[in-house]
Amino acid sequence: MSAAALPAVTPSAPPPARLAWLDALRGVGALAVVAEHLLPWFMPALRPYWFSLGVYGILVFFLVSGYIIPTSLERHGDVRAFWISRFFRLYPLYLGVIALVLALAWWVPVRGEVPRDGSAVAAHATMLLDVVSVGGVADTMWTLSYEMVFYLLVTALFLTGGHGRSGLLSMAFAAGAVVVGLVASGAVVKGGWPAYVSCAVFVVGLAGVLLGRLRTVAACVLGLMAVTLLVLSSRVPWLGVAVLAVMFAGTAIHRWERGTGGLWPVAVTAALVAIAPLWAIESGWWWVEADVWITTIALAAATFAGGMALRGRRLPRALVWFGLISYSLYLVHHPLLKYFVQLSGDLRRADLPVQLGMSALAVAAVVGVSALTYRYVERPMQALGRRVSRRCRRGLQGGGDQRVAAQHPRHDRVLGHQERQVPDRVRDHVGQGDPLG
């Protein structure tokens, strides 16, 4: 049966078994990140320290984004449609959360890490927050920086024909993380001007990508800018480079599954990422201590491998549903937890029954709001993005360089469903193939 003959799957319907494992992984990642932020405020005694819940969840998100995002672009061969999809997928909810946090700043002040000048506006406009050393108004927004870097780099690689070298790229970035950790003690390029310059280049470059004006040149400039910022102005440079290695490892896994690449580059990447912080100048946090860091990486890898092993099987509907709302869950939970604690007061020394009850109420509120934002923000905006993309495609058929030969048509059903739902983040951080989430 051809892909065109397969029935359409709507975002509200349970995804087919071959996709459910990806949604389930997103659900696992999102719930881990929520737990990472909930436990210290509500039940600190239950927080694990033998691995990092937050880093674990984020790594799962990044692997999922790396696995699906490049092949989504390759399937269509249409960078315009890809970027329209990304904007309508990521920005509406992102801007909504920013508006919420700013509107309630009179009650719960904006984080101190957010500059009180135009650089914060510029950095939030591009989502390149962490790679220009600017804090996000919501704590979890930092991962979206690496999703955006990945998108920019993948676009440049696709247009120049370098997108098939995922294994080599993953090993190169992993080795780069080790080297950067040995020589860099933090951002080399500091101040507000990287945010302003990157915003200007981002706007002009993406206009070129979308309008077809020197598209390949514009994409290459954006990709070069993204990698330069990653290395020179990131808050923690070695970590940013390691994140890109993990995402390209996800792509390499997908190519191995298709029979177009080997799995050994993924093993090399994992080993290099595991040792990257061990001698890094900028380290010292509990979650990068050797035992904690390596355990966290091993758990994330095992979770992704387990998801792949279960593809094609029926998975818990609740976990798959959490994957569907994962982008909302990822973005809204941190501000909502802060507001909840503001109302409830300090719960860290409360009796255990009180902590459990308040935790259940907080989780219910976060999940409920996430379900609503998915239903009334994410899904309508994704549908609008598809309509805009179709209109642009019809208006430009037969005109210029908008499309590159599409690849791997046998994946139409899988990737078409992904795009209707979907770091990458942040991400993905990932919500349906995006950010971290």
CORPEVEN-V7472 format. One line per field, one symbol per residue. phi: phi as a letter, one per 30 degrees, with the letter a starting at -180 (. if undefined). psi: psi as a letter, one per 40 degrees, with the letter a starting at -180 (. if undefined). burial: b if it has 16 or more other C-alpha atoms within 10 Angstrom, else e. Layout:
# CORPEVEN-V7472
phi=???
psi=???
burial=???
This chain:
# CORPEVEN-V7472
phi=.dddddddcdedddddedcedddddddddddddddecdeddcbedcddbdaceddeddddeddddddcddddddddibdddedddddddcdededddedddddcddccededdddcaddddddddcideddchcdddcedddddedddededdddddddcicddcdddddddddddddddddccckddcbjddedddddddeddddddddcidheddddddddddddddedcbddbedddddddddddddddddddddicaccdddddddddddceddcddcajdddcdedddddddddddddddddddcdjcdceddddddddcdddeddcddedddddddddidcdcddeeddddddddddddddddddddddccddddddddddddddddddceibicdccedbhddcedddddeddcd.kdf.c.kfhjcedc
psi=hiddeiiihideihiideddddddddddddddddddddddddgddehieeihddddddddddddddddddddddddfgdddddddddddddddddddddddddedddhiiidehifaedddddddeefddeefhiidhdeeddddddddddddddddddeeeeefdddddddddddddddddeheahdhiieddddddddddddddddddeehfddddddddddddddddddeidgdddddddddddddddddddddeeeiiedddddddddddededeidgaeideeiddddddddddddddddddddeheihihddddddddeddddddeddddddddddddihedeiiddddddddddddddddddddddddeddddddddddddddddddeehegafdiihiifeeedddddddddd.cda.c.edhfeaif.
burial=eeeeeeeebebeeebbeebbbbbbbbbbbbbbbbbbbbbebbbeeebeeebbbbbbbbbbbbbbbbbbbbbbbbbbbbbbbbbbbbebbbbebbeebbeebeeeeeeeebeeebbeeebbbbbbbbbbbbbbbbbbbbebbbbbbbbbbbbbbbbbbbbeeebbebbbbbbbbbbbbbbbbbebbbbeeeebebbbebbebbeebbebbbebbebbbbbbbbbbbbbebbbbbbbbbbbbbbbbbbbbbbbbbbbbeeeebebebbebbbbbbbbbbbebebbeeebbbbebbbbbbbbbbebbeebeeebeeebeeebbbbbbbbbbbbbbbbbbbebbbeeeeebeeeeeeebeebbeebbebbbebbbebbbebbbebbbbbbebbeeebeeeeeeebbbeeeeeeeebbbbbbbbbbbbbbbbbbbbbbbbbb
